C-alpha cells in the first residue's frame, strides 16, 4: 500500500476491486480493537502492530485510514478510498 493516485501523498484513490483486495489483505489476521473515541468506524489491529479503521466518508465513500503504523512502514494518517 503506497501513496499515489492523487495530489495528496497521504491519500490513494483506487478502483473498487483494488479496494476490496486491499481490505481483504488487511483484515487477514486482524482483530477488532478500541479506536480513538472520535473515529467513526470500526478499528482493527494486525499482528505487525498496524492499526487501521474502515469508515464511510461523505465525500469519498468507503475509506481505510491508517491510525497507527506499527512496524508496517506505512505512515500514520495514510488513507485509501475508491471511486
N, C-alpha and C positions, 0 to 999 in steps of 0.2 A: 504494500500500500504506500505509494509515493505521491507527493503533491503534483499537481498539474491539472490541465484541463480548464483553466480559468485564470483570471488576473490575480487572484489571491493565492500565494503559495501554500497556505494552510487549508485550502478548500479544493476538493477534487469532485468534478461532476462526471458521472459515469452513466452508462446505459442501465436499464432495469435489470437485464441479465447479469451484467458485471456486479451490480449492487447486490443481487441475491447470492451470487457466488461468493463475494467477499463476506457478506453477512453469515453465510453457512460456514465459511472457513473460520471466522472469528468466534462463532458460537461453539465450535468443536472444543470440548473440554472446558468451556467457560461455565462459571457458576454465578447465579444471581447474588448481588451484594447490595448493601445500602449505599446509595449515592448521595451527592450533595442535596440538601433539602430543597434547593430551588431548581433542580433538574426535573424536567417534565417528561420523564420516560423511565423505563427500567434500565438498570446499570448492571454490568457483568464484569467478572474478573477472570482472566485467563491464567494458566499456570506460570507464564512468564512475567506476571505482575501487571500486564496491560489491563487497565480498567476502561471500559467503553460503555456508552449509552446509546440507545436507539430511541429516537423521538420523531414526532411529526412536526415539521416546520410549515408554517402557513405559506411562506414564500417558495420553499424548495421541496416540499414533500418529505418523504421518509429520509431521515438523516442519521448517520453514525457519527458520534462525537468521541474523540479520544479524550478521556478525562484525566487519566494518569498513565504515562507511557511505560512505567516499569522498566524492564530490560529489553523492550521490543525495538528500540531505536526509532520509534515514531514520536514526533513532538507532541507535547500536550497541546490541546486545542485544535488539532487536526480534525477536519470534517470531510465526510463523503456523503454526497446526495446524488439523486438521479433525476433525470428529466425525461 
